[in-house]
């Protein structure tokens, strides 16, 4: 029998490896396709006929709408079926998409007859490569979701749902890689977790607004939040948070947006606020904050919007605020702010466009501030005296203001 040459052996090995790789690739693509077809069979409503006309076994899964495959492995790495009007349930077979990096099911209506989203049955622990999950606006109603074992997760959005036992959901997050957490308007309840910041050290965006979280801020996150040096955006508005604003919050010089309006915060606005030089949006309105507005607010040279209305601030408006060239609106209504004499801050006679106020500062005239502001303010005080109405009276809606209301009440 003739002995095979080394070149023949090498050719045989390469051919065998190619066949094995081809079979493995075909099997893997088949696994992804089967998982997605199983998902298709659970969609009860497809109003735009996306799945019925496009997701077919006769075409490559990588050509389907909402599917992205990797060029290297030819595996499904992204599933994006957001805002397609789907209704139905999601089967656990999605957990077989082991190469999946991004999952976006947002703005659909995946519900069972009991109102519980079956996405909670997905075995997320198999999706070790998953970096992005978006389940916002999906009518999600479930106690918890198994994401604690995802070692690569960076972004998680589940806002605008109605979670049950919402405080328990927050306690599940212990992912050191997580940078973006959005649970706005999700029915979160209970005290703000004291160790949340410690468990999410790389957090850049924390969105927990419009929930029912409670607890005293100074006692829950004051020692933790100052260590989140990469944090850019904080949304804690419209909750039931109490206490004073933590001093360590003003150590996060990277902050660009800070929304803590519509809570029950009290105490002063500390002068260390001047450290937040990157802030563009800063909303503390509708709280019980008191004391003077510190002059250091003038250091916030990137600021565009400063709503501080409906608090108990007193004193005068810091001159430095009017040196912020980017500032568009300031809100100081329903405080104890003295805004007479603002005209003295103006160097020139003409108005200055960067202090457009839209009648949000106490009694200042609507529009651009000028030397006529003081005359307008005095006139409003007189109208208040005789009518016993505030400029922001609830009866004054739309285009109707105190001046026009008086004018309309006078006999023609």
C-alpha positions as MATLAB code, in Angstrom:
seq = 'XXXXXXXXXXXXXXXXXXXXXXXXXXXXXXXXXXXXXXXXXXXXXXXXXXXXXXXXXXXXXXXXXXXXXXXXXXXXXXXXXXXXXXXXXXXXXXXXXXXXXXXXXXXXXXXXXXXXXXXXXXXXXXXXXXXXXXXXXXXXXXXXXXXXXXXXXXXXXXXXXXXXXXXXXXXXXXXXXXXXXXXXXXXXXXXXXXXXXXXXXXXXXXXXXXXXXXXXXXXXXXXXXXXXXXXXXXXXXXXXXXXXXXXXXXXXXXXXXXXXXXXXXXXXXXXXXXXXXXXXXXXXXXXXXXXXXXXXXXXXXXXXXXXXXXXXXXXXXXXXXXXXXXXXXXXXXXXXXXXXXXXXXXXXXXXXXXXXXXXXXXXXXXXXXXXXXXXXXXXXXXXXXXXXXXXXXXXXXXXXXXXXXXXXXXXX';
ca = [
       0.000    0.000    0.000;
       1.405    3.369   -1.022;
       2.185    5.662    1.886;
       0.505    9.079    1.883;
       2.799   12.046    1.445;
       2.917   14.922    4.011;
       1.254   17.182    1.468;
      -1.647   14.745    1.071;
      -2.085   14.553    4.865;
      -2.073   18.331    5.137;
      -4.657   18.638    2.371;
      -6.860   16.051    4.080;
      -6.663   17.877    7.434;
      -7.497   21.254    5.883;
     -10.438   19.775    3.993;
     -11.735   18.104    7.145;
     -11.429   21.306    9.152;
     -13.258   23.235    6.454;
     -16.087   20.711    6.427;
     -16.346   20.799   10.212;
     -16.382   24.592   10.238;
     -19.019   24.668    7.505;
     -21.219   22.194    9.360;
     -20.743   24.087   12.629;
     -21.598   27.385   10.964;
     -24.681   25.935    9.352;
     -25.791   24.442   12.655;
     -25.257   27.747   14.497;
     -27.162   29.767   11.923;
     -29.887   27.158   12.063;
     -30.069   27.542   15.851;
     -30.482   31.306   15.559;
     -33.083   30.944   12.820;
     -35.110   28.410   14.808;
     -35.098   30.667   17.868;
     -36.320   33.651   15.866;
     -38.989   31.665   14.046;
     -40.222   30.497   17.440;
     -40.491   34.156   18.401;
     -42.437   34.877   15.214;
     -45.002   32.210   16.052;
     -45.740   33.933   19.370;
     -46.543   37.327   17.812;
     -50.317   37.650   17.715;
     -50.436   41.076   16.060;
     -48.164   42.244   13.235;
     -49.991   45.337   11.890;
     -47.323   46.246    9.333;
     -46.864   42.620    8.153;
     -43.151   42.801    8.851;
     -42.692   39.267   10.111;
     -45.220   37.579    7.853;
     -43.608   38.921    4.689;
     -39.961   39.058    5.700;
     -39.054   36.485    8.334;
     -39.022   33.327    6.237;
     -36.964   30.137    6.286;
     -36.458   30.572    2.542;
     -34.158   33.563    3.097;
     -31.053   34.054    5.171;
     -31.770   35.092    8.743;
     -29.137   37.804    8.335;
     -31.350   39.494    5.722;
     -34.410   39.709    7.962;
     -35.721   43.073    9.137;
     -34.491   43.880   12.629;
     -31.633   41.367   12.478;
     -27.923   42.143   12.398;
     -25.316   39.415   11.977;
     -21.595   39.550   12.619;
     -19.404   39.443    9.516;
     -16.930   37.132   11.215;
     -19.112   34.393   12.702;
     -22.325   34.960   10.733;
     -24.285   34.812   13.973;
     -27.119   37.052   15.114;
     -25.630   39.816   17.273;
     -28.511   42.316   17.358;
     -32.297   42.012   17.491;
     -34.123   45.325   17.110;
     -37.893   45.093   16.631;
     -38.710   48.318   18.469;
     -41.804   50.362   17.650;
     -43.262   47.809   15.231;
     -46.667   47.545   16.883;
     -46.231   43.907   17.873;
     -48.441   42.192   20.432;
     -48.009   38.749   21.861;
     -45.494   36.873   23.980;
     -41.772   36.286   23.785;
     -40.626   32.670   24.119;
     -37.606   31.568   26.143;
     -35.924   30.387   22.933;
     -34.500   33.885   22.545;
     -32.059   32.820   25.212;
     -30.446   30.557   22.610;
     -29.072   33.560   20.675;
     -25.745   33.091   22.398;
     -23.898   35.686   20.276;
     -26.485   38.390   20.942;
     -24.984   41.770   21.879;
     -28.023   44.076   21.646;
     -31.709   43.348   22.351;
     -34.312   46.065   21.685;
     -37.990   45.155   22.127;
     -39.143   48.626   23.164;
     -42.434   50.307   22.246;
     -44.388   47.139   21.632;
     -47.103   45.371   23.573;
     -45.759   42.003   24.632;
     -48.288   40.769   27.161;
     -50.087   37.604   28.141;
     -53.750   37.427   29.047;
     -52.736   38.037   32.656;
     -50.739   41.131   31.760;
     -47.360   39.573   32.570;
     -44.661   39.876   29.958;
     -43.211   36.468   29.153;
     -39.813   38.042   28.523;
     -39.231   37.257   32.186;
     -38.908   33.602   31.219;
     -35.895   34.168   28.962;
     -32.771   32.484   30.261;
     -30.586   35.592   30.223;
     -27.684   33.756   31.806;
     -26.925   32.189   28.397;
     -26.470   35.607   26.794;
     -23.006   36.302   28.148;
     -22.154   38.740   25.348;
     -25.246   40.914   25.841;
     -24.304   44.577   26.261;
     -27.573   46.448   25.584;
     -31.148   45.653   26.703;
     -34.060   47.983   25.922;
     -37.464   46.904   27.257;
     -38.980   50.369   27.702;
     -42.639   50.961   26.773;
     -43.433   47.238   26.615;
     -46.123   47.018   29.315;
     -43.743   44.984   31.410;
     -45.425   43.855   34.636;
     -43.209   41.523   36.572;
     -41.443   41.410   39.935;
     -37.931   40.945   38.679;
     -35.810   39.997   35.726;
     -32.727   37.797   35.679;
     -29.950   40.108   34.540;
     -27.591   39.882   37.503;
     -25.456   37.277   35.724;
     -24.746   39.323   32.594;
     -21.031   40.166   32.837;
     -20.915   42.468   29.779;
     -24.088   44.545   30.206;
     -23.563   48.290   29.658;
     -27.036   49.719   28.995;
     -30.318   48.626   30.563;
     -33.588   50.441   29.848;
     -36.915   49.319   31.248;
     -38.579   52.670   31.712;
     -42.271   53.445   31.305;
     -43.504   50.086   32.518;
     -45.289   49.161   35.727;
     -43.100   46.875   37.751;
     -44.381   45.063   40.793;
     -42.279   45.312   43.934;
     -40.103   47.884   42.232;
     -37.621   48.285   45.079;
     -36.740   44.622   44.631;
     -35.831   45.320   41.003;
     -33.239   47.910   42.037;
     -31.703   45.447   44.480;
     -30.968   43.090   41.569;
     -28.506   45.408   39.918;
     -24.971   44.423   40.817;
     -23.226   44.667   37.461;
     -19.845   46.372   37.566;
     -19.908   47.056   33.793;
     -23.261   48.903   33.763;
     -23.038   52.519   32.568;
     -26.641   53.396   31.683;
     -29.657   52.564   33.860;
     -33.105   53.867   32.907;
     -36.078   52.893   35.081;
     -38.132   56.075   34.758;
     -41.864   55.835   35.376;
     -41.682   52.162   36.287;
     -43.572   52.045   39.570;
     -40.458   51.821   41.734;
     -41.300   52.010   45.439;
     -39.565   51.917   48.786;
     -36.373   53.527   50.005;
     -33.605   54.423   47.615;
     -31.047   51.569   47.931;
     -28.131   52.820   50.009;
     -25.567   50.654   48.208;
     -26.765   51.089   44.614;
     -23.901   53.379   43.680;
     -21.358   51.006   45.213;
     -22.727   48.138   43.112;
     -22.641   50.184   39.879;
     -19.217   51.876   39.953;
     -19.074   52.768   36.231;
     -22.488   54.405   36.042;
     -22.739   57.385   33.682;
     -26.516   57.795   33.478;
     -28.944   57.176   36.365;
     -32.597   57.723   35.393;
     -35.102   56.974   38.172;
     -37.513   59.865   37.702;
     -41.288   59.749   38.057;
     -41.421   56.861   40.519;
     -42.354   56.540   44.189;
     -38.900   56.215   45.709;
     -38.551   57.624   49.203;
     -35.947   58.008   51.902;
     -33.566   60.718   53.006;
     -30.941   61.463   50.374;
     -28.325   62.562   52.852;
     -28.612   59.287   54.706;
     -28.814   56.959   51.728;
     -26.417   57.961   48.963;
     -24.251   60.720   50.421;
     -21.241   58.501   51.051;
     -21.603   56.586   47.798;
     -22.533   58.919   45.000;
     -19.452   61.104   45.279;
     -17.347   58.184   44.058;
     -19.196   57.924   40.739;
     -16.716   60.157   38.961;
     -18.015   59.254   35.477;
     -21.628   60.199   36.196;
     -23.013   62.640   33.635;
     -26.791   62.573   34.068;
     -28.981   62.116   37.154;
     -32.769   61.986   36.865;
     -34.420   61.605   40.287;
     -37.296   63.973   39.678;
     -40.904   63.332   40.744;
     -40.272   60.983   43.655;
     -40.713   61.312   47.424;
     -37.076   61.874   48.368;
     -36.463   63.901   51.528;
     -33.598   65.546   53.373;
     -30.937   67.867   52.049;
     -28.880   67.566   48.895;
     -25.741   65.507   49.700;
     -22.534   67.513   49.763;
     -20.714   64.735   47.899;
     -23.044   65.218   44.939;
     -21.202   68.444   44.189;
     -17.920   66.516   43.856;
     -19.038   64.987   40.550;
     -17.567   67.587   38.229;
     -18.574   65.552   35.153;
     -22.318   66.135   35.726;
     -24.151   67.648   32.757;
     -27.795   67.125   33.743;
     -29.205   67.092   37.274;
     -32.956   66.750   37.765;
     -34.174   66.541   41.370;
     -37.354   68.560   40.993;
     -40.725   67.569   42.478;
     -39.434   65.894   45.629;
     -39.478   66.944   49.283;
     -35.899   68.159   49.557;
     -35.073   70.840   52.095;
     -32.167   72.813   53.428;
     -29.836   75.185   51.576;
     -28.301   75.023   48.139;
     -24.639   74.697   49.103;
     -21.979   76.942   47.629;
     -20.121   73.834   46.395;
     -22.649   73.780   43.559;
     -20.090   75.958   41.790;
     -17.959   72.824   41.258;
     -20.424   71.491   38.693;
     -19.008   73.537   35.845;
     -20.229   71.128   33.139;
     -23.933   71.425   34.072;
     -26.282   72.403   31.264;
     -29.643   71.530   32.912;
     -30.173   71.983   36.646;
     -33.726   71.572   37.973;
     -34.519   71.812   41.700;
     -38.020   73.241   41.372;
     -40.963   72.136   43.522;
     -39.088   71.305   46.710;
     -38.654   72.987   50.108;
     -35.140   74.347   49.600;
     -34.406   77.549   51.513;
     -31.740   80.167   52.119;
     -29.982   82.324   49.591;
     -28.970   81.257   46.107;
     -25.159   81.088   46.367;
     -23.072   83.354   44.177;
     -21.136   80.279   43.026;
     -24.030   79.465   40.668;
     -22.375   82.033   38.425;
     -19.546   79.517   37.868;
     -21.871   77.290   35.830;
     -20.928   78.764   32.487;
     -22.464   75.949   30.417;
     -25.906   76.305   32.021;
     -28.951   76.650   29.745;
     -31.880   76.055   32.061;
     -32.161   76.849   35.798;
     -35.647   76.109   37.213;
     -35.701   76.866   40.962;
     -39.384   77.784   41.206;
     -41.671   76.779   44.070;
     -39.098   76.636   46.828;
     -38.393   78.918   49.774;
     -35.288   80.693   48.517;
     -34.755   84.227   49.796;
     -32.410   87.113   49.243;
     -31.508   88.518   45.870;
     -30.560   87.002   42.545;
     -26.762   86.553   42.337;
     -25.228   88.948   39.839;
     -23.073   86.158   38.422;
     -26.106   84.424   36.947;
     -26.399   87.182   34.356;
     -22.833   86.531   33.203;
     -23.753   83.022   31.997;
     -23.952   83.627   28.252;
     -25.530   80.220   27.530;
     -28.448   80.723   29.944;
     -31.888   80.729   28.313;
     -34.418   80.386   31.141;
     -34.445   80.968   34.885;
     -37.357   79.972   37.091;
     -37.762   81.608   40.502;
     -41.514   81.981   40.898;
     -43.100   81.304   44.293;
     -39.939   82.031   46.273;
     -39.014   84.984   48.475;
     -36.639   86.474   45.962;
     -36.229   90.220   45.655;
     -35.861   91.031   41.979;
     -36.184   94.817   42.127;
     -33.023   96.521   40.982;
     -32.111   93.915   38.369;
     -31.948   96.733   35.837;
     -28.902   98.048   37.695;
     -27.039   94.924   36.600;
     -27.342   95.943   32.984;
     -24.412   97.884   31.646;
     -26.191   99.016   28.492;
     -29.645  100.399   27.943;
     -30.653   97.681   25.537;
     -31.995   94.285   26.570;
     -29.679   91.292   26.846;
     -30.807   88.228   24.938;
     -29.148   85.621   27.167;
     -31.563   86.334   30.006;
     -34.770   85.515   28.180;
     -37.056   84.595   31.059;
     -40.558   83.996   29.700;
     -41.976   85.603   32.857;
     -40.496   82.930   35.083;
     -38.597   85.217   37.469;
     -40.980   86.495   40.106;
     -42.410   89.696   38.747;
     -40.068   90.450   35.880;
     -41.632   91.468   32.582;
     -42.049   88.685   30.007;
     -39.367   88.570   27.346;
     -35.983   90.219   27.481;
     -34.889   92.030   30.617;
     -34.350   95.789   30.329;
     -34.527   98.844   32.563;
     -38.282   98.796   32.150;
     -38.399   95.585   34.261;
     -38.578   97.495   37.560;
     -41.562   99.553   36.398;
     -43.337   96.382   35.303;
     -42.579   94.699   38.646;
     -44.029   97.616   40.639;
     -47.164   97.556   38.494;
     -47.660   93.840   39.141;
     -47.316   94.429   42.889;
     -50.115   97.006   42.719;
     -52.334   94.629   40.758;
     -51.721   91.914   43.356;
     -52.709   94.284   46.136;
     -56.082   95.124   44.599;
     -56.983   91.768   43.029;
     -55.537   89.429   45.703;
     -54.207   87.214   42.931;
     -50.693   86.034   42.190;
     -49.157   86.286   38.709;
     -49.207   82.464   38.621;
     -52.767   82.030   39.830;
     -54.245   78.753   38.551;
     -57.109   80.695   36.948;
     -54.632   82.510   34.730;
     -53.982   79.935   32.020;
     -52.899   80.109   28.406;
     -52.473   83.657   27.128;
     -54.329   85.114   30.115;
     -52.077   86.889   32.630;
     -52.798   89.121   35.605;
     -52.552   92.317   33.580;
     -54.907   91.107   30.826;
     -57.316   89.679   33.419;
     -57.647   93.091   35.072;
     -57.971   94.787   31.713;
     -60.781   92.428   30.672;
     -62.583   92.994   33.984;
     -62.753   96.750   33.576;
     -65.802   98.254   31.877;
     -65.176   99.200   28.276;
];
